[in-house]
Amino acid sequence: MKGFRLLILIGIVTFGNFALTAQTTKAKTKNTKAVTVAPATQHSSKAVAAQIKGVHMTFENEHLNIGKVKKGEIKKFDFIFTNTGTETIEIDIASGCDCTTLDYPKNKILPGKKGVIHVTFDSGKKEESETVDVDLYLKNLNPKTGQRILKIIDYKYELLK
């Protein structure tokens, strides 16, 4: 499964489909907090001025650590994001590994609005601790390449046997 996902990602890189990921200025670090461009509670003209031209998703946390999980335990958690761009966002497909079930917004997310990706993780399908990628393929296209935009978020866990 990981080899297949790696081939998919290499193909996407080849076609320059990382436009949205490139817009994210925060690199992966040990700190799991993402920087928010405009606070969701702010509805003034400053919030509009802070929007990024085009498609942009700002996550409260792009990299979650769900901690210690007993084998066979099921964990539920959310990735919450705000559309901080100027274009409406539409998620086409959200995918993870076979241990992950995703429920994501099927409707359009307007600029300034929030979206939630609900995750159900089944640790019974895992043999070791790891970081799991969640791939979000948008219906939005990269204007430079004409390809769908991909955003990758992830979560990690420590498996207790």
Sequence and secondary structure as in RCSB ss.txt:
>XXXX:A:sequence
MKGFRLLILIGIVTFGNFALTAQTTKAKTKNTKAVTVAPATQHSSKAVAAQIKGVHMTFENEHLNIGKVKKGEIK
KFDFIFTNTGTETIEIDIASGCDCTTLDYPKNKILPGKKGVIHVTFDSGKKEESETVDVDLYLKNLNPKTGQRIL
KIIDYKYELLK
>XXXX:A:secstr
 HHHHHHHHHHHHHTT  HHHHH      S      SS TT  SHHHHHT BSS  EEES SEEEEEEEETT EE
EEEEEEEE BSS B EEEEE  TTEEEE   S B TT EEEEEEEEEGGG SS EEEEEEEEEEEE TTT  EEE
EEEEEEEEEE 
